[in-house]
Amino acid sequence: MGVLVSFPWTTFVKNLWKDSSGLAFDESGDPTTYFWVHLALAITSFLLGTGIGVLGFRGVRALRREGAST
């Protein structure tokens, strides 16, 4: 699940980085607040999704080990 959540966000960050609409970067090429907020959202979502995916995978492995030992 965590990996599935990661792919859209990595694509979003790539598109954000290449943005030429003026939202992500101002006229001088400096990042705007829009850029930083959306980058923080993408990184947070990526990390939470990965962490939850790791926890879920560990839980499934633990259940399988418990079932195999009984």
C-alpha positions, 0 to 999 in steps of 0.5 A: 500500500505504501509503495502505491501511494508513493508513485503519484507523489514522486510524479507530482514532485517531478511535475512541480519541479518542472513547473513553468506556470509561475506557481512554483517559481517566481520570475527570478527562478526562486521557489515560492511558498506554493512550491515549499508547501507542496514539496513538504506535503509530498515528502510527508505523504511519501514517508507516512505511506512507506512507514505504514507499508513497512508496518503492514508488511511486518504484521503480515509476516508475523501472522504467517510465522504465528500460523506456521508455528501452531 
